[in-house]
Amino acid sequence: MLVTPSAKPLPPAKLEEALRLMLRADSAGRRPVRLAAEAEGLVLDQAISKIGHDFYDLFYGAFEAPSGSAEFTVLIGERPGRGSSSLLVLTVNDQELIETPLPTRLDQQEELAVQAVEIAANYLAEAQNVSRQLETGRRTPLEVY
């Protein structure tokens, strides 16, 4: 048995207005939802030599971002050094943290990778702490001249 509604449908203008009011009432009590970025934290390899790529692999294997830090960029790069050597460059959020000769021995690379991971993680944690303090109003930003 088929039941047909006895009420006539609303005209399009009234229907649109009713939907707007319903959506406004539904979303009035909610805070806006922040969508996560596709790439929240990046660790980029811009090494040139095999030794540089090996260092990147060591760094990437040991690196773990501090909890709560989402938007960051860590860049492992190389610059030409004296003679045939090269300089390792660690940059976090466009701030150069390390520029040191890139060791060729694996044990020295592992030691440097551990130090670089610690420096990068500490920098990200401190940046997050400063950001949190600025948001709560406990700290005033540094003046830039």
C-alpha positions in Angstrom: 0.0 0.0 0.0 1.4 3.3 -1.1 1.0 6.4 1.2 1.1 9.8 -0.4 1.8 12.8 1.8 -1.1 15.2 2.2 1.1 18.3 2.8 2.4 20.2 -0.2 6.2 20.6 -0.6 7.7 23.9 0.4 8.6 26.4 -2.4 12.4 26.4 -3.2 13.0 29.8 -1.5 11.4 28.7 1.8 13.2 25.3 1.7 16.5 27.0 1.2 15.9 29.4 4.1 14.8 26.5 6.4 18.0 24.6 5.6 20.2 27.6 6.3 18.5 28.2 9.7 18.9 24.5 10.5 22.6 24.4 9.6 23.2 27.6 11.5 21.5 26.2 14.6 23.4 22.9 14.3 26.8 24.5 14.0 26.3 27.3 16.6 27.6 25.4 19.6 30.5 23.7 17.8 34.1 25.0 17.5 35.5 24.9 14.0 37.3 21.7 13.2 40.9 22.1 12.2 41.7 19.8 9.3 45.2 18.2 9.4 47.6 19.2 6.7 48.6 16.4 4.3 52.3 16.8 5.2 52.4 17.8 8.9 56.1 17.1 9.4 58.7 16.8 6.7 62.2 15.4 6.9 63.8 16.2 3.5 67.0 14.8 2.0 69.0 17.4 0.0 72.3 15.6 0.3 74.5 15.4 -2.7 77.0 12.6 -2.0 76.5 9.0 -1.0 77.9 9.8 2.4 75.3 12.6 2.8 72.5 10.2 1.8 73.9 7.6 4.3 73.8 10.3 7.0 70.2 11.2 6.1 69.2 7.5 6.5 70.8 7.4 9.9 69.1 10.6 10.9 65.7 9.7 9.6 65.9 6.3 11.3 66.5 7.9 14.7 64.4 11.1 14.4 61.1 11.3 16.3 59.3 14.6 16.5 58.3 15.7 20.0 54.6 15.1 20.7 52.4 17.9 19.7 54.7 19.4 17.1 52.9 19.0 13.8 54.0 21.6 11.3 57.8 21.5 10.8 60.4 21.0 8.1 63.7 19.3 8.8 66.2 19.6 6.0 69.5 17.6 5.7 71.7 19.2 3.1 75.3 19.5 2.0 77.6 22.3 1.0 81.0 22.0 -0.6 83.8 22.1 1.9 87.6 22.4 1.6 89.2 20.1 -0.9 87.0 17.1 -1.5 85.1 17.3 1.8 81.6 18.5 2.3 79.7 20.3 5.1 76.6 18.8 6.6 73.8 21.4 7.1 70.8 20.7 9.4 68.0 23.2 9.0 64.8 23.1 11.0 61.9 25.5 10.0 64.3 27.6 7.9 66.7 28.0 10.9 70.1 26.6 10.3 71.1 24.7 13.4 74.3 22.7 12.4 77.0 23.3 9.8 79.8 20.8 10.4 82.2 18.7 8.3 80.5 15.5 7.2 82.5 12.5 8.6 83.3 9.6 6.3 83.5 6.9 8.9 80.2 5.2 9.8 80.7 5.3 13.6 81.4 9.0 13.5 78.3 9.5 11.3 76.2 7.5 13.7 77.4 9.7 16.6 76.7 12.9 14.7 73.3 11.6 13.7 72.4 11.1 17.4 73.6 14.6 18.2 71.7 16.1 15.2 68.5 14.3 16.2 68.8 15.6 19.8 69.4 19.2 18.6 66.5 19.1 16.1 64.1 17.6 18.7 65.1 20.1 21.3 64.7 23.0 18.9 61.2 21.8 17.9 60.2 21.3 21.6 61.4 24.8 22.5 59.6 26.4 19.5 56.4 24.6 20.6 56.9 25.8 24.2 57.4 29.4 23.1 54.4 29.2 20.8 52.2 27.9 23.6 53.4 30.7 25.9 52.7 33.4 23.3 49.2 32.0 22.8 48.4 32.1 26.5 49.8 35.6 26.8 52.6 34.7 29.3 55.3 35.9 27.1 55.7 38.9 24.8 57.2 38.5 21.4 60.8 39.7 20.8 60.9 43.1 19.2 62.2 43.1 15.7 64.0 46.3 14.4 
